[in-house]
């Protein structure tokens, strides 16, 4: 019994390799999406009455220079799993012609807050889309920090039929 316990104990001793975490670059601008802004939610819009665009606030800590910041975006169509089910799955939207995202996030020298605009034209009535925008470049987003480098929203278009 003692030999079996010693064998198990000896096998459990594995030396772990610990790697140093990356440091933030000294010129990191500390760019982030403002949390809890009004447009970061689900939007149900009426065709022809509501705006066909949304704007999102972006801030930065280091405003020493003018810069254009690249960001990534994804659009998913939410599809209900079954007719009586309340769960949905995200289907990536490959053809983004209905969604127009600003190409970059632009800051002028000394400017600490700006916005990025997303417009949508010709959305299919009754379908829900989830969009996510993310800043991933470590030159602009700190590795460690409390601010968020991505933001999501949902949009659905409806149209009243006159009877």
N, C-alpha and C positions, 0 to 999 in steps of 0.2 A: 504494500500500500504506500509506504514511504517512498519507494523507488518510483512509482507511477506519479506521485505528487511532485517529486523533484524533476522528473522528465517534463511534465507539463509546465512547471515553473521556468525551467531553462528555455523551453521553446517560446514562451511568452515574452522573453526579454529580447526585443528588437531595437536596435539603435535607430532613432528617428533622425532624418535629415531635415534640418531647419534652415530655411532660406530667408534672407533679409527681404522685407517688404520694400517695394519701390517707393522712392521719395517723390514728392511733388517737385516739379521743376521750379526754379527760382522766379521765372517770369510767368508762371501760371496766372491766368487772369481771374480764376475763380468764378466762372460763368455758371449760372443756374436758372432754372425756370422757377418763377414765383409760385410757391405752394398755395393751395387753396384759393386760386383765382377763380373768378366766376365761370369762365368758359371751360374749365376742366371738369366737365360733368356730362350728363346725357342731355342732348338737345333734340326736341321734337319740333320741327319747323313746318310752317304752312307755306306751300309753294305759292309764290307770287306776293306774299305779304311780309314774310320775315327775310332778313338779310341772308345772302348766300355765302357768307364768309364769317370766320371767327379770328380774333387776334389774341395772342398769348404773350404775357409779359416775361421778359428775360432780363436778368440783372447780372452785373459782374462786380467783383471786388476791386480789381486792378484796372483802372481806367486811363492808364498812362498813354495809350496809343490808339489810333483808329484801327479797326480790324474787321475782317469778314470771317465768320466762324462757320465751318461746315457742320451739318447735322444730318442725322439719318431719320427717315420716317417710314412707317409701315402702315398699311391700311388692310383691315380684315372685315369681311362681311360676316355678321353673326347669323348662324343658321340654327334653328331649333332642332333638337335631337329627335323628338317624337311629338305628335300632335298634342298629347296631354302632358308632356314633360316640360319642366321649367328650366332645363339645362340647355345651354347653347354651345356650339363649337365655333371656333374662328377659322374661316376659310380665307387664305391670303388673296388679296385682289391684285392680279397681275397687271391689268390694264388700268392705269391711274389717270386716264383722260378726264374723268369726272372730278378729280381732286387736283388742285394747284397749290403747291407749297412754295413759299419764298425759297429761292435757291440757297441763300446763306442768311445767317443772323448778322446784321451790320451794327457796329458801334462806331460813333465818331469819337475823336480824341476828347477825353474828359467826360464822355457820356456814360452813365452808370446803368441806365435802364432803356430798353428798346422793346420792340414787339416783333413777333413773327406772325405772318398772316397765312391762313389756310382758306381757300375758297373752293366751293363745290358747285358744279352746274350739272343739271340733268340727272340728279340722283333718282333711282327707281323708287317710286312711291311704296311705302310700307317696308322697305328693307332697312336694317340697322347696320351702320358701319362703325367700327372702332378704329381710331387713329392713334398712333403713338409716335412722338417725336423724341429723339435722344441725342445728346451731345456726348461724344465718346472720346474725342481727342484729348490726351493728357496735357497738352499745352494749354488747354482752356478750362478743363474740369479737374479739380483737385482729387487725388486718390482718396484722401481722408477728408471728410467734411459732413456737415449736417444738411446741406442744401441738396436738392434733387436735380439730377442731370437729365431727367426725362419726364414727360407729361403725356397723359392720355385723355381722350374725350370720345364720346359717341354722338352720332348724328343720324337722325331719321327724318325723312321728308314725308309729309302727308298732303293730301289735296281733298278739299271738300267737294262733293258732287252736289250741284244744285238740282233740286227736285221740283 
